[in-house]
Amino acid sequence: MKTFALCLLTLTLIGCNSSTPAVPEVSPGLTQDQLVPTLQKIAETGQYDAVLQDLTVGLENAGHMEQAVTVQRFNELSDPEDIKKLATQVVATIQK
């Protein structure tokens, strides 16, 4: 009985001391006004790494789900010219 009580006490103390895992912060994304200028900059430079997550979330928040999926394809493209073309296509679909 002592062993059982000791085990129960130990498990209780371990459970009370364990910290909860940190919840990762989710980006609020770009505003609707920032989407087209950001995509145009990507279309000019081919650089997207710093803004991809914010761009994707911003597109989703604005209801542009297909475009959000499309910009995720930037990761699959190795040629900056292909990235530029795809960004230009996304801008055209948003501006319709």
C-alpha positions as a Markdown table, in Angstrom:
| # | Residue | x | y | z |
|---|---|---|---|---|
| 1 | Met | 0.0 | 0.0 | 0.0 |
| 2 | Lys | 2.9 | 2.4 | 0.8 |
| 3 | Thr | 4.4 | 1.7 | -2.6 |
| 4 | Phe | 1.1 | 2.4 | -4.4 |
| 5 | Ala | 0.7 | 5.7 | -2.4 |
| 6 | Leu | 4.3 | 6.7 | -3.2 |
| 7 | Cys | 3.8 | 6.0 | -6.9 |
| 8 | Leu | 0.5 | 7.9 | -7.0 |
| 9 | Leu | 2.2 | 10.9 | -5.2 |
| 10 | Thr | 5.2 | 10.8 | -7.6 |
| 11 | Leu | 2.9 | 10.7 | -10.7 |
| 12 | Thr | 0.9 | 13.6 | -9.3 |
| 13 | Leu | 3.9 | 15.7 | -8.7 |
| 14 | Ile | 5.4 | 15.0 | -12.1 |
| 15 | Gly | 2.1 | 15.9 | -13.7 |
| 16 | Cys | 1.9 | 19.2 | -11.8 |
| 17 | Asn | 5.4 | 20.2 | -12.7 |
| 18 | Ser | 5.4 | 19.4 | -16.4 |
| 19 | Ser | 5.0 | 22.5 | -18.5 |
| 20 | Thr | 2.7 | 22.7 | -21.4 |
| 21 | Pro | 4.3 | 22.9 | -24.8 |
| 22 | Ala | 4.5 | 26.4 | -26.3 |
| 23 | Val | 1.9 | 27.2 | -28.9 |
| 24 | Pro | 3.6 | 28.5 | -32.0 |
| 25 | Glu | 2.6 | 32.0 | -33.0 |
| 26 | Val | 0.6 | 32.2 | -36.2 |
| 27 | Ser | 1.2 | 35.1 | -38.4 |
| 28 | Pro | -1.7 | 37.5 | -38.9 |
| 29 | Gly | -0.8 | 37.6 | -42.6 |
| 30 | Leu | -0.7 | 40.5 | -45.0 |
| 31 | Thr | -3.6 | 42.9 | -45.3 |
| 32 | Gln | -5.6 | 42.9 | -48.5 |
| 33 | Asp | -3.9 | 46.1 | -49.5 |
| 34 | Gln | -0.5 | 44.5 | -49.2 |
| 35 | Leu | -1.2 | 41.4 | -51.3 |
| 36 | Val | -0.9 | 42.8 | -54.9 |
| 37 | Pro | 2.2 | 45.0 | -54.1 |
| 38 | Thr | 3.9 | 42.0 | -52.4 |
| 39 | Leu | 3.1 | 39.7 | -55.4 |
| 40 | Gln | 4.3 | 42.4 | -57.8 |
| 41 | Lys | 7.6 | 42.6 | -55.9 |
| 42 | Ile | 8.0 | 38.8 | -56.1 |
| 43 | Ala | 7.2 | 39.0 | -59.8 |
| 44 | Glu | 10.1 | 41.6 | -60.2 |
| 45 | Thr | 12.7 | 39.9 | -58.0 |
| 46 | Gly | 11.8 | 36.2 | -57.7 |
| 47 | Gln | 12.4 | 36.4 | -54.0 |
| 48 | Tyr | 9.6 | 35.2 | -51.7 |
| 49 | Asp | 11.2 | 33.4 | -48.7 |
| 50 | Ala | 10.7 | 36.2 | -46.2 |
| 51 | Val | 7.0 | 36.8 | -47.1 |
| 52 | Leu | 5.6 | 33.4 | -48.1 |
| 53 | Gln | 3.8 | 32.6 | -44.8 |
| 54 | Asp | 2.4 | 36.1 | -44.4 |
| 55 | Leu | 1.4 | 36.1 | -48.1 |
| 56 | Thr | -0.4 | 32.8 | -47.8 |
| 57 | Val | -2.3 | 33.7 | -44.7 |
| 58 | Gly | -3.2 | 37.0 | -46.2 |
| 59 | Leu | -4.6 | 35.4 | -49.3 |
| 60 | Glu | -6.6 | 32.9 | -47.3 |
| 61 | Asn | -8.0 | 35.7 | -45.1 |
| 62 | Ala | -9.0 | 37.6 | -48.2 |
| 63 | Gly | -10.8 | 34.5 | -49.6 |
| 64 | His | -8.3 | 33.8 | -52.3 |
| 65 | Met | -7.9 | 30.1 | -51.5 |
| 66 | Glu | -6.7 | 29.0 | -54.9 |
| 67 | Gln | -4.1 | 31.7 | -55.0 |
| 68 | Ala | -2.9 | 30.7 | -51.6 |
| 69 | Val | -2.4 | 27.2 | -52.8 |
| 70 | Thr | -0.6 | 28.5 | -55.9 |
| 71 | Val | 1.9 | 30.6 | -54.0 |
| 72 | Gln | 2.8 | 27.6 | -52.0 |
| 73 | Arg | 4.2 | 26.1 | -55.2 |
| 74 | Phe | 7.0 | 28.7 | -55.1 |
| 75 | Asn | 8.9 | 26.2 | -52.9 |
| 76 | Glu | 8.7 | 23.7 | -55.7 |
| 77 | Leu | 10.3 | 26.0 | -58.3 |
| 78 | Ser | 14.0 | 26.4 | -58.5 |
| 79 | Asp | 14.2 | 28.9 | -61.3 |
| 80 | Pro | 13.5 | 32.5 | -60.2 |
| 81 | Glu | 12.1 | 33.2 | -63.7 |
| 82 | Asp | 9.4 | 30.5 | -63.1 |
| 83 | Ile | 8.6 | 32.1 | -59.7 |
| 84 | Lys | 8.3 | 35.5 | -61.4 |
| 85 | Lys | 5.9 | 34.1 | -64.0 |
| 86 | Leu | 3.7 | 32.4 | -61.4 |
| 87 | Ala | 3.6 | 35.5 | -59.2 |
| 88 | Thr | 2.5 | 37.5 | -62.3 |
| 89 | Gln | -0.3 | 35.0 | -62.9 |
| 90 | Val | -1.5 | 35.2 | -59.3 |
| 91 | Val | -1.6 | 39.0 | -59.5 |
| 92 | Ala | -3.7 | 38.8 | -62.7 |
| 93 | Thr | -6.2 | 36.5 | -61.0 |
| 94 | Ile | -6.5 | 38.7 | -57.9 |
| 95 | Gln | -7.1 | 41.8 | -60.0 |
| 96 | Lys | -9.9 | 40.3 | -62.0 |
